[in-house]
């Protein structure tokens, strides 16, 4: 089973992913990326960091799938990890959900929507990004939420919706969802 956490920057994906790994025993499915490593990230655990040249070769050789570009960086998942049978959790960029579902038939997807976009913006500010990158991410967040709210087909791609109010209640709810992942008909 692969749990895919999807949502805007600052919605809590990384926080929830880390709790699912630590408390429920899921393995983290790291994404391969050309993005520079952020402070506190661990290569091979959080993400697999490669050069543009290495990424292009991996892509050409079929080592990565569900490849995409975001804000000038490349991302993809190792084919072998997508086909693994163990319980895994990962963060997913929302437009890739369609292709990811083709590769992982037993995918269970949770869309995390911040109750207050300004709280998500505060979470983004905590990353101390350069101003230009911050502004691009902030603009992308607003566009992403608008796309999700207007695109019914996109909404249908997700098994669960979690409105994150950044309290213990949201944390408990997502843990309950993952523990009961077989009940995909109940939307919250």
N, C-alpha and C positions, 0 to 999 in steps of 0.2 A: 504494500500500500504506500502510495506517495501522497502526502498532504501538501497542497500548494497554497501558500498564503499570498494573497494579492491585495494591493491597495496602494494609495499614494505614499510618497515619502513622508515619514513622520506619523504614519497611522499605527505603528506598533508591530510591524511584521517581524523585525529582528528580535525584539523583546519576546514576543510570543514564541517564535521559532526556538530561541534559546531555552525557554521554559519547557517546551514540548520535548526537546532533546534531554534536558536535565531531569525532568520529573516523570516523563512517560517512556523514556528509553528509546525514542526514535533516533535514527542517525540523521545528521545534517547532510543534505545533498548540496555540496558546494558548487557554485556556478563558476565556470571558467571565464576570466575577464582580463581585458587589457587595461582596466581602470587601475590607477595607482592605489596601493594599499593605504587605508586610513589608519590613524592612530588606534591601537587596541585590536586591530584585526590580526588574525593568525593565518598565515599562508597555509593552504591545504585543509584548513578547518572551516574558516568563514567563507573564503573564496579561494580559487586557484588562480594566482596572478601570473600572467604570461605576457610576452611582448606581442606586438602586432604581427610580426613575422611568424612567431610560434603559433599564434591563434589561427592565422590563415592556413598554415600547414595542417593543423589539427582539423580544421573545417574541410579542407580538400581531401584529407585522408579518411574522412567519415568518423573521426574520433569524437567530434562534437555534433550535436543536433540542436534544433530549436535555436538557431543562431540569430542574433539581432544586434542592432546598434542603438545606443542610447546616450545622448549628450556627448557624442564623439568617441565613445568607448564601445568595444565589442564584447558580447556575452554569448555564452552557449553552455549546454550541459553535456557532459561525457555520455556517450551512447551506452556504455557499459553500466553506468549508474542509473540511467533511465530504465534499463531492463532488469535491474536488481529486484529480487523478491522480498527484501527486508523492508521493515517500516522506516520510511524516510520522510523528512520535512524540508521544504525549501521555500524561498521567496521567489515570486514570479512577477515579471513585468506584464501588465494586463493584456496588451495586444497579442502576446505569445500564447495565451491560454488555448486558443484554437489548435495550434500546432502541437503544443504539449499534450493535449488530449489524444491526438493521433498516435503519439509515441507511448503514452502511458494509459492504457485502457482502464486501469483501476485507480485513476487519479481521483482524489477527493479535494475539491477546491473550496476555499473560504475567502470571501471578499471582505476585507476590513475597511470600513468607512468611518472616518473620524466624526464624532458627534459635532465637533466644532473645528472647522478648518484652521482657525487661529491657533488652536492647541497644536495641531500638526505643524503649523508654521514655527511655533516655538521649539518643537522637537527638532525641526530642520536647523534652526538657528544654533542649537547646541552643538552642531557638528563643526562650527567655526570654519565654514567653507569660504573661499574667496568670494567677494561680492558678486562678481559676474556669474559664477557657478550657482550661488545662492539664488540670484534672480531668475536664472534659467530653470532651476528646480521648482521655485515658487510658481512660476508661470505654468510649468508642466503639471504641478499639483492641481491648479485651478482647472486646466483643460481636461485632465484625467477625470476629475469629479464630474465635470459637465458631461463628458463622454459617457461615463457610467450611468448617470441619471437619465440621459436621453436615449441610450441604446438598449432597447429591450433584449435584443439578441445577445449582447454582451452580458447582461444581467442573468440570462438563462444559462450561461456557461458555469455558474457557480452553484455548488451544492448548499452552501450556507452563506448568510450575510451576518456579519457581526458589526454592530455600531459600537465603536470604542469610545467610551466616555472617560478613559484613562483612570479608571478606579479598579479596585479589587473585583468588583462585580463583572467587569469585562474580562478580566483575567480568568475568573472562575468559569465564566460562560464558555470561553474558547477551550479551556481544558475539558469541560463537559462535552462540548461538540466533538473534540478529537477522540475522547474516550468512547463516545457513542457514535462514531463516524458512520455506522451502518444505517442510521436513521436519516436519510437524505431528503425526506419529504417535508420535514418540519423546518420552516424558515423563520428566522428571528429578526 
